[in-house]
Amino acid sequence: MDPFSSPAPSSGSSGPSPEALMDQVKTQLAQAYAEEFLETVRSKCFAKCITKPGTSLSGSESSCISRCVERYIEATGIIGRALFSSPR
């Protein structure tokens, strides 16, 4: 049996409910999204905005990071709405 197959239901099964499984999947997806978000911010925004790494951010670096993060959030929102609102 492959890892994506579910076992045949048995009459005495006390496994997790479909709602519990859905909650678990949602939690895992949210965690994956957060990790992807942080990686993108780290790699793209840091590379773009931090020209002279030091012990603190300059005002322009801080502003650049804020704008970069805001634009990434806006872009992912636009993409998400386009994907989920398009007819299938």
C-alpha positions, 0 to 999 in steps of 0.5 A: 500500500502506498503512503497516500492510500488509506486503510479500509475502514473497520467497524471498530475504528477509533481513528481521527475524525475527518475534521481533525485530519483537516485541521492537521492538514491546515496547520501543516499548510500554514507552517509550510507557508510561513517557512516559505514566506520567511525564506523569501524575505530572508533571501530576496529582501535581505539581499536587496536591502542590506548593503552593509551588514552590521549590528543594526539596520540603518533607517533606509535598510529598515524602510527597504525591508518593510516595503519589500515585505509589504510588496511580497504580502500584497503579491501573494494575496493577489496570486492567491485570490486569482488562483482561488477565484478563477473558474475551474 
